[in-house]
């Protein structure tokens, strides 16, 4: 395998340029999907290679349950600096597993708590809470079995509705429905897990958090037919609220670059492209990230196949 086994651990760096440029130059729907796919594939590849390196390190530990042949010199020779990186991969992979498990548990706990809070309300698409704190968010289906768990709902407080005019309320509901229709919670969870698996993917997580909100902004503007009204609703909600009490769920006034969202809505609608033009900065960055992802996939696949063949040859029948 040689040093190629380490490439998937650092190739997420190739996606940094497109993470920034996609926010500015791509349609938010295209940017969200592209960045999420890149993050998931790169995270899987780096985790696979980390697991392969860990096998070499685990085989060196006394009393391990692995076959004795897995610690043969020919197996260890497949990984450069096996004595150091092999053992270092053990706590690194454990940290990845723990971080991803904590993220999943926290996400599930937030969803269950949100559904439980709505258990006493009528099962309608919009749930209005008599709360003095102004906020709104999109609650996707799932969570507790029973009422309200099988469908997505828009949750908004009376305090926020009181601060919005009729047109701004329509923009609010259109924005949250866009989150539910496109299942933005899945994109957000996917990039969160990817960033836990490889810290080099954190810029993609930040970018997707922004582009998902921009995607909902554009859908809301298309639905109600006024970009300026959506911009005014976002600005008003951001001034009177601090986002949502459930940070893992998308909302109209989600924390982040609200002025950039408002400025984008006050400008022309972004052009829709399935893939950015090649001879542009974002196009070159996208192709660079795609090439890095392809090399990462090939490196991890080659490392996995090579390691399986070596272990099979070293294991006595």
TITIRO-190556 format. One record per residue: residue number from 1; residue in three letters; x, y, z of N, C-alpha, C in turn. Coordinates in steps of 0.001 Angstrom, whole numbers, plus 500000, padded with zeros to 6 digits. Layout:
<pts>
NUM, ALA, X, Y, Z, X, Y, Z, X, Y, Z
...
</pts>
This chain:
<pts>
1, UNK, 500827, 498787, 500000, 500000, 500000, 500000, 500857, 501258, 500000
2, UNK, 501933, 501242, 500801, 502821, 502395, 500844, 502137, 503625, 501414
3, UNK, 502656, 504762, 501028, 502120, 506026, 501541, 500726, 506327, 500991
4, UNK, 500279, 505601, 499971, 498961, 505865, 499401, 497837, 505593, 500404
5, UNK, 498120, 504782, 501425, 497099, 504511, 502424, 496772, 505752, 503240
6, UNK, 497708, 506716, 503267, 497479, 507934, 504038, 496794, 509038, 503230
7, UNK, 496736, 508886, 501915, 496165, 509948, 501075, 494721, 510298, 501457
8, UNK, 493828, 509335, 501662, 492448, 509715, 502011, 492322, 510522, 503287
9, UNK, 493342, 510495, 504126, 493271, 511265, 505366, 493480, 512756, 505128
10, UNK, 494185, 513103, 504046, 494484, 514513, 503785, 493822, 515052, 502519
11, UNK, 493290, 514170, 501679, 492676, 514640, 500438, 491417, 515492, 500650
12, UNK, 490743, 515454, 501803, 489667, 516432, 502025, 490101, 517884, 501865
13, UNK, 491396, 518147, 501951, 491882, 519508, 501733, 491579, 519991, 500318
14, UNK, 491437, 519067, 499359, 491147, 519465, 497983, 489750, 520050, 497840
15, UNK, 488884, 519834, 498818, 487517, 520353, 498749, 487369, 521721, 499392
16, UNK, 488402, 522229, 500025, 488284, 523539, 500672, 487966, 524667, 499691
17, UNK, 488638, 524746, 498539, 488300, 525853, 497617, 486849, 525844, 497161
18, UNK, 486322, 524676, 496809, 484953, 524638, 496311, 483954, 524897, 497437
19, UNK, 484327, 524594, 498670, 483420, 524863, 499791, 483127, 526355, 499900
20, UNK, 484146, 527166, 499671, 483965, 528617, 499755, 483317, 529180, 498498
21, UNK, 483794, 528730, 497341, 483291, 529283, 496080, 481861, 528851, 495791
22, UNK, 481478, 527658, 496216, 480123, 527183, 495946, 479079, 528048, 496634
23, UNK, 479413, 528561, 497820, 478481, 529438, 498523, 478152, 530685, 497699
24, UNK, 479138, 531161, 496949, 478999, 532438, 496266, 478513, 532312, 494827
25, UNK, 478841, 531212, 494156, 478656, 531164, 492707, 477721, 530057, 492221
26, UNK, 477312, 529135, 493072, 476426, 528065, 492645, 475028, 528283, 493200
27, UNK, 474052, 527716, 492503, 472708, 527703, 493074, 472765, 526930, 494388
28, UNK, 472120, 527410, 495429, 472258, 526743, 496736, 471830, 525277, 496730
29, UNK, 470869, 524918, 495885, 470476, 523510, 495814, 471629, 522656, 495280
30, UNK, 472258, 523138, 494201, 473399, 522423, 493630, 474560, 522379, 494606
31, UNK, 474833, 523503, 495265, 475949, 523558, 496210, 475725, 522606, 497381
32, UNK, 474511, 522552, 497914, 474226, 521672, 499051, 474441, 520215, 498680
33, UNK, 473910, 519823, 497540, 474042, 518421, 497129, 475497, 518067, 496820
34, UNK, 476181, 518946, 496099, 477567, 518677, 495723, 478453, 518555, 496948
35, UNK, 478367, 519515, 497850, 479240, 519522, 499019, 478932, 518347, 499950
36, UNK, 477673, 517976, 500045, 477311, 516843, 500902, 477880, 515540, 500354
37, UNK, 477758, 515337, 499049, 478311, 514121, 498443, 479821, 514069, 498629
38, UNK, 480500, 515174, 498378, 481945, 515209, 498565, 482322, 514886, 500009
39, UNK, 481624, 515491, 500954, 481957, 515290, 502365, 481749, 513838, 502781
40, UNK, 480642, 513246, 502360, 480345, 511866, 502772, 481363, 510896, 502180
41, UNK, 481659, 511027, 500894, 482602, 510106, 500249, 483999, 510256, 500851
42, UNK, 484446, 511479, 501027, 485782, 511703, 501599, 485866, 511192, 503032
43, UNK, 484795, 511350, 503802, 484799, 510874, 505181, 484838, 509346, 505224
44, UNK, 484067, 508694, 504357, 484078, 507236, 504327, 485455, 506698, 503942
45, UNK, 486072, 507323, 502943, 487388, 506863, 502492, 488435, 507016, 503587
46, UNK, 488432, 508150, 504255, 489426, 508361, 505309, 489199, 507410, 506480
47, UNK, 487943, 507101, 506794, 487657, 506180, 507892, 488083, 504758, 507551
48, UNK, 487865, 504349, 506298, 488299, 503017, 505868, 489805, 502875, 506002
49, UNK, 490543, 503868, 505532, 492000, 503785, 505615, 492493, 503862, 507050
50, UNK, 491820, 504628, 507873, 492196, 504669, 509286, 491978, 503303, 509936
51, UNK, 490896, 502627, 509543, 490635, 501285, 510083, 491685, 500286, 509622
52, UNK, 492131, 500398, 508371, 493157, 499490, 507868, 494470, 499677, 508608
53, UNK, 494836, 500920, 508842, 496066, 501185, 509585, 495932, 500692, 511023
54, UNK, 494738, 500792, 511588, 494520, 500351, 512961, 494707, 498842, 513087
55, UNK, 494346, 498089, 512049, 494525, 496640, 512089, 495982, 496291, 512329
56, UNK, 496892, 496993, 511632, 498322, 496753, 511805, 498755, 497098, 513225
57, UNK, 498231, 498191, 513751, 498593, 498578, 515109, 498030, 497639, 516152
58, UNK, 496800, 497177, 515958, 496174, 496277, 516924, 496888, 494929, 516951
59, UNK, 497332, 494473, 515784, 498008, 493178, 515722, 499311, 493170, 516506
60, UNK, 499873, 494346, 516796, 501130, 494424, 517546, 500920, 494381, 519059
61, UNK, 499681, 494551, 519493, 499413, 494595, 520929, 499365, 493188, 521507
62, UNK, 499988, 492976, 522646, 499940, 491641, 523262, 498530, 491322, 523758
63, UNK, 498142, 490078, 523543, 496828, 489632, 524002, 495678, 490023, 523113
64, UNK, 495940, 490560, 521912, 494844, 490943, 521023, 494191, 489690, 520455
65, UNK, 492895, 489791, 520088, 492176, 488612, 519589, 492419, 488312, 518117
66, UNK, 493259, 489071, 517434, 493486, 488868, 516006, 494390, 487665, 515769
67, UNK, 494302, 487046, 514591, 495194, 485915, 514283, 496657, 486321, 514375
68, UNK, 497497, 485376, 514782, 498920, 485672, 514954, 499577, 486073, 513639
69, UNK, 499107, 485517, 512530, 499703, 485829, 511242, 499554, 487283, 510851
70, UNK, 498574, 487993, 511443, 498352, 489394, 511078, 499455, 490311, 511589
71, UNK, 500293, 489824, 512488, 501403, 490630, 512984, 502721, 490260, 512318
72, UNK, 502675, 489453, 511261, 503894, 489097, 510542, 504552, 490338, 509948
73, UNK, 505852, 490290, 509768, 506559, 491446, 509188, 506030, 491864, 507822
74, UNK, 505590, 490911, 506999, 505096, 491270, 505671, 503783, 492043, 505745
75, UNK, 502997, 491788, 506763, 501766, 492559, 506966, 502113, 493969, 507440
76, UNK, 503007, 494066, 508388, 503387, 495368, 508926, 504116, 496211, 507887
77, UNK, 504819, 495527, 506976, 505550, 496263, 505941, 504621, 496947, 504951
78, UNK, 503333, 496573, 504949, 502391, 497197, 504024, 502080, 498629, 504407
79, UNK, 502336, 498985, 505666, 502058, 500338, 506159, 503365, 500995, 506573
80, UNK, 503740, 502126, 505988, 504977, 502819, 506397, 504895, 503270, 507853
81, UNK, 506012, 503172, 508546, 506079, 503590, 509950, 505003, 502902, 510781
82, UNK, 504873, 501589, 510571, 503759, 500842, 511171, 503769, 500908, 512689
83, UNK, 504928, 500943, 513303, 504968, 500926, 514765, 504359, 502183, 515366
84, UNK, 504520, 503299, 514671, 503996, 504570, 515190, 502557, 504794, 514748
85, UNK, 502345, 504807, 513428, 501011, 505153, 512918, 500004, 504066, 513226
86, UNK, 500444, 502811, 513290, 499511, 501735, 513591, 498892, 501895, 514965
87, UNK, 499738, 502176, 515943, 499218, 502359, 517295, 498485, 503688, 517447
88, UNK, 498939, 504709, 516723, 498250, 506001, 516807, 496860, 505927, 516188
89, UNK, 496668, 505023, 515217, 495363, 504904, 514562, 494303, 504333, 515492
90, UNK, 494720, 503599, 516523, 493743, 502982, 517439, 492943, 504052, 518188
91, UNK, 493598, 504977, 518918, 492789, 506016, 519588, 492115, 506958, 518599
92, UNK, 492744, 507159, 517421, 492127, 508060, 516440, 490806, 507493, 515950
93, UNK, 490780, 506199, 515614, 489535, 505604, 515135, 488502, 505525, 516255
94, UNK, 488957, 505241, 517466, 488026, 505240, 518603, 487394, 506616, 518799
95, UNK, 488198, 507659, 518630, 487674, 509020, 518763, 486637, 509313, 517686
96, UNK, 486880, 508837, 516468, 485921, 509034, 515380, 484598, 508341, 515697
97, UNK, 484680, 507096, 516152, 483464, 506339, 516463, 482682, 507002, 517591
98, UNK, 483393, 507425, 518636, 482723, 508075, 519773, 482084, 509393, 519347
99, UNK, 482802, 510186, 518555, 482264, 511477, 518117, 481030, 511297, 517256
100, UNK, 481062, 510344, 516328, 479897, 510106, 515469, 478715, 509572, 516286
101, UNK, 479000, 508690, 517245, 477934, 508153, 518088, 477292, 509248, 518928
102, UNK, 478103, 510145, 519464, 477564, 511251, 520257, 476720, 512184, 519394
103, UNK, 477163, 512419, 518160, 476392, 513274, 517260, 475035, 512651, 516948
104, UNK, 475029, 511349, 516663, 473767, 510662, 516376, 472852, 510663, 517595
105, UNK, 473417, 510417, 518765, 472604, 510389, 519972, 472027, 511764, 520273
106, UNK, 472848, 512802, 520110, 472367, 514163, 520359, 471277, 514536, 519362
107, UNK, 471482, 514170, 518094, 470482, 514465, 517070, 469160, 513770, 517401
108, UNK, 469235, 512485, 517769, 468012, 511768, 518115, 467342, 512318, 519348
109, UNK, 468132, 512742, 520344, 467563, 513291, 521566, 466840, 514602, 521296
110, UNK, 467431, 515444, 520459, 466794, 516717, 520118, 465477, 516483, 519389
111, UNK, 465489, 515546, 518437, 464272, 515258, 517687, 463173, 514713, 518603
112, UNK, 463533, 513782, 519477, 462533, 513210, 520389, 461976, 514267, 521319
113, UNK, 462862, 515145, 521830, 462407, 516196, 522738, 461464, 517163, 522033
114, UNK, 461776, 517466, 520768, 460920, 518381, 520014, 459559, 517767, 519749
115, UNK, 459525, 516489, 519357, 458243, 515835, 519122, 457444, 515694, 520419
116, UNK, 458136, 515429, 521518, 457451, 515311, 522799, 456811, 516627, 523207
117, UNK, 457483, 517747, 522896, 456937, 519056, 523244, 455647, 519356, 522484
118, UNK, 455454, 518714, 521329, 454256, 518954, 520521, 453181, 517900, 520739
119, UNK, 453418, 516978, 521666, 452495, 515852, 521825, 451097, 516300, 522221
120, UNK, 450982, 517403, 522950, 449671, 517840, 523395, 448936, 518740, 522425
121, UNK, 449546, 519063, 521294, 448929, 519956, 520316, 448229, 519172, 519220
122, UNK, 447337, 519851, 518514, 446651, 519201, 517405, 447650, 518805, 516331
123, UNK, 447349, 517708, 515660, 448248, 517209, 514613, 448013, 517984, 513326
124, UNK, 448645, 519135, 513231, 448540, 519987, 512046, 449938, 520251, 511507
125, UNK, 449986, 520731, 510261, 451291, 520985, 509644, 452043, 522085, 510359
126, UNK, 451322, 523092, 510856, 451929, 524211, 511572, 451553, 524112, 513044
127, UNK, 452549, 524096, 513893, 452332, 524061, 515334, 452729, 525410, 515917
128, UNK, 451777, 526110, 516494, 452027, 527421, 517092, 452136, 527251, 518600
129, UNK, 453290, 527624, 519141, 453532, 527484, 520564, 453332, 528830, 521265
130, UNK, 452619, 528853, 522375, 452443, 530109, 523131, 453681, 530412, 523959
131, UNK, 454712, 530845, 523283, 456001, 531088, 523935, 456376, 532554, 523761
132, UNK, 456917, 533154, 524813, 457334, 534553, 524752, 458660, 534737, 524024
133, UNK, 459352, 533637, 523729, 460623, 533697, 523004, 460341, 533505, 521517
134, UNK, 460765, 534452, 520666, 460474, 534321, 519232, 461448, 533379, 518530
135, UNK, 460927, 532326, 517908, 461744, 531419, 517106, 460826, 530572, 516232
136, UNK, 461427, 529944, 515252, 460707, 529038, 514356, 461708, 528037, 513809
137, UNK, 461240, 526826, 513557, 462104, 525814, 512964, 461251, 524747, 512278
138, UNK, 461902, 523971, 511428, 461251, 522876, 510718, 461588, 521579, 511436
139, UNK, 460570, 520869, 511892, 460754, 519608, 512604, 460440, 518459, 511653
140, UNK, 461442, 517728, 511204, 461202, 516643, 510246, 460481, 515483, 510895
141, UNK, 459917, 514581, 510106, 459220, 513419, 510679, 460175, 512508, 511410
142, UNK, 459617, 511729, 512328, 460439, 510811, 513108, 460271, 511098, 514574
143, UNK, 461170, 510560, 515366, 461113, 510788, 516807, 460191, 509797, 517476
144, UNK, 459393, 510264, 518407, 458512, 509389, 519160, 457406, 508845, 518278
145, UNK, 457071, 507624, 518493, 455934, 507047, 517766, 454666, 507671, 518294
146, UNK, 453755, 507890, 517407, 452494, 508474, 517836, 452182, 509735, 517085
147, UNK, 451425, 510581, 517684, 450915, 511765, 517022, 452052, 512693, 516640
148, UNK, 452045, 513146, 515385, 453003, 514123, 514922, 454354, 513558, 514572
149, UNK, 454601, 512232, 514846, 455923, 511681, 514606, 456100, 511236, 513170
150, UNK, 455004, 511023, 512443, 455122, 510502, 511094, 455106, 511567, 510025
151, UNK, 455080, 512821, 510394, 455039, 513887, 509400, 455866, 515064, 509876
152, UNK, 456362, 515815, 508923, 457108, 516997, 509281, 456168, 518124, 509686
153, UNK, 456639, 518985, 510560, 455805, 520081, 511050, 456634, 521360, 511129
154, UNK, 455963, 522472, 510914, 456562, 523789, 511090, 456206, 524267, 512491
155, UNK, 457216, 524572, 513281, 457013, 525012, 514656, 457366, 526494, 514743
156, UNK, 456439, 527290, 515267, 456650, 528727, 515378, 455976, 529209, 516654
157, UNK, 456549, 530219, 517267, 455970, 530747, 518498, 455113, 531977, 518200
158, UNK, 454193, 532235, 519105, 453338, 533415, 518962, 454152, 534697, 519024
159, UNK, 455254, 534667, 519772, 456090, 535871, 519892, 456680, 536257, 518542
160, UNK, 457074, 535278, 517739, 457631, 535599, 516425, 456530, 536014, 515461
161, UNK, 455406, 535323, 515491, 454304, 535681, 514588, 453827, 537105, 514843
162, UNK, 453828, 537525, 516110, 453380, 538879, 516436, 454291, 539952, 515855
163, UNK, 455541, 539598, 515564, 456503, 540572, 515055, 456599, 540576, 513529
164, UNK, 455861, 539692, 512883, 455886, 539612, 511429, 454561, 540045, 510847
165, UNK, 454623, 540720, 509683, 453413, 541064, 508973, 452866, 539877, 508213
166, UNK, 451685, 540015, 507609, 451077, 538890, 506875, 451973, 538337, 505772
167, UNK, 452584, 539217, 504975, 453453, 538746, 503892, 454686, 538053, 504449
168, UNK, 455229, 538580, 505534, 456420, 537971, 506127, 456088, 536624, 506748
169, UNK, 454875, 536482, 507256, 454474, 535181, 507783, 454407, 534147, 506663
170, UNK, 453893, 534541, 505511, 453856, 533611, 504379, 455274, 533207, 503979
171, UNK, 456187, 534169, 504027, 457582, 533853, 503714, 458162, 532883, 504743
172, UNK, 457838, 533096, 506007, 458302, 532203, 507068, 457835, 530774, 506825
173, UNK, 456545, 530612, 506586, 456005, 529268, 506393, 456561, 528622, 505122
174, UNK, 456723, 529407, 504066, 457285, 528861, 502825, 458726, 528406, 503045
175, UNK, 459483, 529167, 503808, 460872, 528818, 504100, 460950, 527500, 504871
176, UNK, 460162, 527380, 505921, 460213, 526161, 506734, 459681, 524953, 505964
177, UNK, 458662, 525151, 505149, 458155, 524032, 504336, 459204, 523572, 503334
178, UNK, 460011, 524505, 502835, 461087, 524126, 501920, 462108, 523232, 502633
179, UNK, 462409, 523539, 503890, 463301, 522674, 504665, 462734, 521268, 504772
180, UNK, 461426, 521181, 505033, 460806, 519869, 505201, 460739, 519107, 503881
181, UNK, 460370, 519801, 502806, 460197, 519130, 501514, 461516, 518558, 501005
182, UNK, 462606, 519271, 501181, 463913, 518831, 500679, 464680, 517997, 501701
183, UNK, 464115, 517808, 502903, 464761, 517042, 503975, 466178, 517552, 504223
184, UNK, 466276, 518849, 504470, 467578, 519446, 504735, 468219, 518891, 505998
185, UNK, 467418, 518343, 506898, 467997, 517766, 508104, 468942, 516619, 507776
186, UNK, 468671, 515890, 506691, 469549, 514788, 506304, 470890, 515297, 505784
187, UNK, 470853, 516361, 505000, 472107, 516952, 504526, 472946, 517451, 505702
188, UNK, 472291, 518139, 506633, 473009, 518699, 507770, 473608, 517609, 508649
189, UNK, 472850, 516532, 508875, 473367, 515443, 509691, 474522, 514740, 508988
190, UNK, 474414, 514564, 507676, 475469, 513880, 506925, 476792, 514636, 507010
191, UNK, 476753, 515963, 506834, 478010, 516718, 506878, 478526, 516848, 508310
192, UNK, 477640, 516819, 509293, 478096, 516824, 510677, 478876, 515548, 510993
193, UNK, 478349, 514416, 510556, 479043, 513146, 510781, 480365, 513108, 510011
194, UNK, 480350, 513641, 508786, 481585, 513665, 507994, 482656, 514498, 508685
195, UNK, 482270, 515639, 509235, 483233, 516493, 509931, 483745, 515841, 511209
196, UNK, 482917, 515017, 511840, 483386, 514274, 513009, 484393, 513203, 512592
197, UNK, 484178, 512601, 511423, 485076, 511548, 510957, 486417, 512102, 510515
198, UNK, 486423, 513312, 509947, 487671, 513919, 509484, 487572, 515425, 509704
199, UNK, 488348, 515982, 510619, 488253, 517422, 510910, 488526, 518310, 509705
200, UNK, 489224, 517808, 508689, 489489, 518603, 507494, 488205, 518907, 506716
201, UNK, 487110, 518247, 507070, 485840, 518458, 506366, 484955, 519490, 507068
202, UNK, 485437, 520136, 508084, 484616, 521128, 508781, 484208, 522310, 507895
203, UNK, 485075, 522800, 506989, 484610, 523868, 506100, 483410, 523470, 505252
204, UNK, 483311, 522206, 504863, 482156, 521752, 504096, 480904, 521732, 504963
205, UNK, 481060, 521374, 506231, 479915, 521401, 507140, 479385, 522819, 507294
206, UNK, 480279, 523778, 507464, 479861, 525177, 507588, 479190, 525665, 506314
207, UNK, 479749, 525284, 505166, 479186, 525724, 503887, 477804, 525149, 503665
208, UNK, 477601, 523883, 503984, 476288, 523259, 503776, 475244, 523861, 504720
209, UNK, 475642, 524194, 505935, 474704, 524852, 506850, 474190, 526158, 506249
210, UNK, 475071, 526861, 505526, 474670, 528121, 504885, 473867, 527872, 503613
211, UNK, 474330, 526967, 502738, 473644, 526756, 501464, 472270, 526120, 501658
212, UNK, 472095, 525329, 502719, 470763, 524766, 502978, 469771, 525869, 503318
213, UNK, 470215, 526851, 504099, 469343, 527983, 504397, 469064, 528810, 503143
214, UNK, 470097, 529001, 502310, 469899, 529737, 501063, 468962, 528999, 500121
215, UNK, 469040, 527678, 500119, 468125, 526869, 499309, 466685, 527124, 499739
216, UNK, 466446, 527102, 501049, 465097, 527376, 501545, 464676, 528816, 501259
217, UNK, 465632, 529754, 501328, 465319, 531145, 500996, 464821, 531266, 499553
218, UNK, 465540, 530623, 498636, 465168, 530718, 497226, 463836, 530040, 496949
219, UNK, 463581, 528925, 497597, 462290, 528254, 497415, 461150, 529107, 497959
220, UNK, 461393, 529757, 499106, 460367, 530631, 499672, 460101, 531817, 498756
221, UNK, 461158, 532402, 498196, 460987, 533531, 497280, 460224, 533111, 496028
222, UNK, 460504, 531923, 495527, 459793, 531437, 494342, 458323, 531162, 494660
223, UNK, 458054, 530681, 495865, 456680, 530333, 496246, 455803, 531562, 496410
224, UNK, 456308, 532562, 497120, 455469, 533737, 497382, 455645, 534814, 496318
225, UNK, 456676, 534684, 495472, 456858, 535618, 494363, 457494, 536937, 494724
226, UNK, 458182, 537020, 495857, 458821, 538276, 496254, 460098, 537974, 497036
227, UNK, 461236, 538260, 496425, 462506, 538055, 497102, 462697, 539066, 498231
228, UNK, 462204, 540265, 498026, 462362, 541310, 499034, 461584, 540978, 500305
229, UNK, 460400, 540375, 500154, 459617, 540007, 501335, 460328, 538944, 502150
230, UNK, 460925, 537967, 501487, 461669, 536925, 502202, 462869, 537547, 502909
231, UNK, 463566, 538449, 502245, 464707, 539118, 502868, 464267, 539897, 504105
232, UNK, 463130, 540575, 504003, 462643, 541340, 505156, 462254, 540407, 506303
233, UNK, 461652, 539269, 505986, 461269, 538308, 507026, 462498, 537744, 507727
234, UNK, 463551, 537439, 506965, 464782, 536912, 507559, 465425, 537950, 508462
235, UNK, 465491, 539187, 507970, 466090, 540244, 508765, 465327, 540502, 510051
236, UNK, 464011, 540525, 509962, 463200, 540761, 511157, 463360, 539634, 512159
237, UNK, 463304, 538387, 511669, 463440, 537239, 512564, 464815, 537220, 513225
238, UNK, 465839, 537586, 512471, 467188, 537594, 513036, 467344, 538668, 514113
239, UNK, 466650, 539788, 513959, 466760, 540871, 514932, 466065, 540548, 516245
240, UNK, 464965, 539822, 516168, 464167, 539598, 517371, 464424, 538251, 518023
241, UNK, 465179, 537351, 517365, 465409, 536030, 517929, 466890, 535693, 517893
242, UNK, 467217, 534591, 518528, 468591, 534089, 518545, 468679, 532726, 517850
243, UNK, 467958, 532587, 516792, 467938, 531304, 516088, 466871, 530404, 516660
244, UNK, 467185, 529153, 516933, 466224, 528205, 517482, 466787, 527604, 518761
245, UNK, 465912, 527138, 519655, 466398, 526478, 520867, 466937, 525085, 520588
246, UNK, 466746, 524580, 519363, 467222, 523253, 518979, 468250, 523426, 517874
247, UNK, 469531, 523495, 518195, 470549, 523897, 517223, 470733, 522939, 516063
248, UNK, 470273, 521699, 516161, 470471, 520766, 515056, 469360, 520841, 514018
249, UNK, 468351, 521684, 514230, 467247, 521802, 513291, 467334, 523126, 512548
250, UNK, 466947, 523102, 511275, 467027, 524299, 510438, 465894, 525252, 510780
251, UNK, 466170, 526548, 510652, 465153, 527543, 510944, 465391, 528819, 510167
252, UNK, 464373, 529663, 510128, 464454, 530902, 509348, 465592, 531790, 509823
253, UNK, 465741, 531930, 511129, 466780, 532808, 511686, 467912, 531975, 512263
254, UNK, 468332, 530945, 511530, 469421, 530104, 512006, 470691, 530928, 512175
255, UNK, 471496, 530613, 513181, 472740, 531366, 513370, 473627, 531270, 512133
256, UNK, 474314, 532347, 511836, 475170, 532331, 510653, 475156, 533670, 509951
257, UNK, 475619, 533695, 508715, 475751, 534957, 507967, 474424, 535454, 507419
258, UNK, 473544, 535921, 508312, 472242, 536436, 507876, 472392, 537603, 506903
259, UNK, 473320, 538564, 507113, 473452, 539649, 506135, 473756, 539159, 504718
260, UNK, 474525, 538084, 504597, 474806, 537539, 503273, 473551, 536953, 502646
261, UNK, 472730, 536317, 503437, 471470, 535765, 502915, 470549, 536887, 502446
262, UNK, 470459, 537933, 503236, 469607, 539061, 502859, 470128, 539725, 501593
263, UNK, 471448, 539935, 501508, 472031, 540551, 500325, 471789, 539702, 499081
264, UNK, 471871, 538383, 499220, 471632, 537499, 498082, 470189, 537585, 497605
265, UNK, 469264, 537722, 498527, 467852, 537815, 498153, 467527, 539167, 497522
266, UNK, 468253, 540192, 497878, 468018, 541502, 497279, 468616, 541605, 495874
267, UNK, 469426, 540634, 495497, 469986, 540579, 494150, 469173, 539658, 493261
268, UNK, 469628, 539407, 492037, 468907, 538528, 491117, 468964, 537077, 491578
269, UNK, 468006, 536293, 491117, 467974, 534868, 491455, 469179, 534158, 490845
270, UNK, 469788, 533230, 491550, 470964, 532528, 491016, 470577, 531601, 489869
271, UNK, 471493, 531465, 488932, 471261, 530554, 487808, 471373, 529114, 488275
272, UNK, 470560, 528264, 487671, 470539, 526853, 488041, 471464, 526079, 487111
273, UNK, 472473, 525421, 487677, 473393, 524573, 486915, 473542, 523257, 487656
274, UNK, 473437, 522141, 486910, 473707, 520848, 487530, 475186, 520703, 487863
275, UNK, 476032, 521368, 487080, 477475, 521359, 487331, 478023, 522705, 486872
276, UNK, 478912, 523307, 487638, 479411, 524640, 487266, 480213, 524595, 485972
277, UNK, 480205, 525691, 485197, 481021, 525757, 483985, 482491, 525496, 484292
278, UNK, 483165, 524791, 483378, 484540, 524349, 483640, 485490, 525520, 483793
279, UNK, 485435, 526466, 482885, 486440, 527536, 482853, 486013, 528719, 483724
280, UNK, 485673, 528413, 484951, 485404, 529419, 485975, 486121, 528983, 487242
281, UNK, 486242, 529904, 488183, 486927, 529562, 489434, 486209, 528438, 490172
282, UNK, 484885, 528549, 490255, 484142, 527507, 490972, 484149, 526200, 490191
283, UNK, 484163, 526285, 488854, 484234, 525072, 488053, 485546, 524341, 488245
284, UNK, 486654, 525084, 488227, 487958, 524468, 488447, 488053, 523891, 489858
285, UNK, 487491, 524610, 490827, 487517, 524111, 492204, 486686, 522841, 492339
286, UNK, 485537, 522797, 491644, 484683, 521610, 491706, 485384, 520406, 491089
287, UNK, 486027, 520626, 489936, 486744, 519525, 489307, 487943, 519097, 490152
288, UNK, 488594, 520057, 490809, 489693, 519695, 491703, 489213, 518850, 492869
289, UNK, 488074, 519240, 493455, 487517, 518450, 494557, 487058, 517082, 494078
290, UNK, 486467, 517027, 492871, 486034, 515744, 492326, 487229, 514827, 492078
291, UNK, 488324, 515408, 491565, 489532, 514610, 491343, 490102, 514105, 492666
292, UNK, 490134, 514976, 493672, 490614, 514551, 494986, 489757, 513455, 495579
293, UNK, 488443, 513563, 495385, 487538, 512531, 495895, 487736, 511216, 495156
294, UNK, 487933, 511290, 493834, 488164, 510069, 493056, 489468, 509391, 493480
295, UNK, 490531, 510181, 493649, 491801, 509612, 494097, 491654, 509007, 495490
296, UNK, 490902, 509665, 496358, 490679, 509144, 497700, 489941, 507808, 497648
297, UNK, 488910, 507728, 496792, 488162, 506478, 496669, 489033, 505359, 496117
298, UNK, 489828, 505671, 495105, 490695, 504645, 494530, 491773, 504215, 495512
299, UNK, 492322, 505161, 496261, 493364, 504822, 497231, 492807, 503934, 498345
300, UNK, 491632, 504283, 498852, 491053, 503477, 499927, 490652, 502101, 499420
301, UNK, 490100, 502029, 498199, 489731, 500732, 497636, 490971, 499868, 497405
302, UNK, 492018, 500474, 496852, 493264, 499733, 496618, 493872, 499268, 497937
303, UNK, 493864, 500129, 498946, 494423, 499756, 500246, 493622, 498624, 500880
304, UNK, 492289, 498694, 500753, 491453, 497651, 501349, 491689, 496299, 500674
305, UNK, 491718, 496292, 499339, 491939, 495046, 498612, 493326, 494480, 498916
306, UNK, 494328, 495350, 498914, 495693, 494904, 499198, 495802, 494328, 500600
307, UNK, 495205, 495003, 501572, 495282, 494518, 502945, 494562, 493179, 503101
308, UNK, 493415, 493028, 502457, 492691, 491761, 502536, 493530, 490625, 501953
309, UNK, 494169, 490863, 500820, 495002, 489828, 500197, 496201, 489482, 501076
310, UNK, 496835, 490501, 501665, 497990, 490258, 502518, 497578, 489480, 503775
311, UNK, 496483, 489882, 504387, 496029, 489185, 505602, 495613, 487750, 505293
312, UNK, 494997, 487562, 504121, 494579, 486209, 503739, 495807, 485326, 503536
313, UNK, 496843, 485877, 502930, 498055, 485091, 502697, 498796, 484813, 504000
314, UNK, 498703, 485743, 504967, 499428, 485586, 506223, 498680, 484735, 507237
315, UNK, 497401, 484489, 507013, 496605, 483730, 507971, 496683, 482248, 507642
316, UNK, 497152, 481416, 508547, 497221, 479980, 508276, 495826, 479371, 508148
317, UNK, 495707, 478430, 507237, 494411, 477774, 507009, 494121, 476783, 508141
</pts>
